[in-house]
């Protein structure tokens, strides 16, 4: 049997390279964390109502704690509202990355910067609010005296954990989408046919 001449294979199109799996993984992670962040933001917006209900059902000796919380509740509401919007940006970016749309990567990078700023603001909020709450707790009837330096240690530990946890995913996303290989692939998505 005679083999076909080599020239006949020149016009045969090559199969497309397999699609990367990372957009699916990153997209799902972004959607899950974005949806969770939005739920957290909504619950934060309801914080004043929750505190009011708890104050009505609590022992009158705990009134000082709830009064201290009320001093800062609108700061908490404001941060929750901003957090809701920021989380929505992550959710939106995740959906677009899942569909391999170049704008999704840009939205996730915007989210990462906004989330880091929001996390730092939350750390400052905690550093200001927590000592007031601890003081009110000590002043209430039957309140336990706390050792010297305990409050400062708790505030520092809480702020450090808050910032480290809150910045972990944003920093990862900035590093991931900053890689040259990933940037080139994201730019190629705009050239793909049949995109949604």
Buried (B, 14 or more C-beta within 10 A) or exposed (E): EEEEEEEEEEEEEEEEEEEEEEBEEBBEBBBEBBBEBBEBBBEBBEBBEEBEEEBEEEEEEBBBBBEBBEEBBEBBBBBBBBBBBBBBBBBBBBBBBBBBBBBBBBBBBBBBEBBBEBBBBBBEBBBEBBBBBBBBBBEBEEBEEBEEEEBEEBBEEBBEEBBEEBBEBBEEBBEBBEEEEBEEBBEEBEEEEEEE
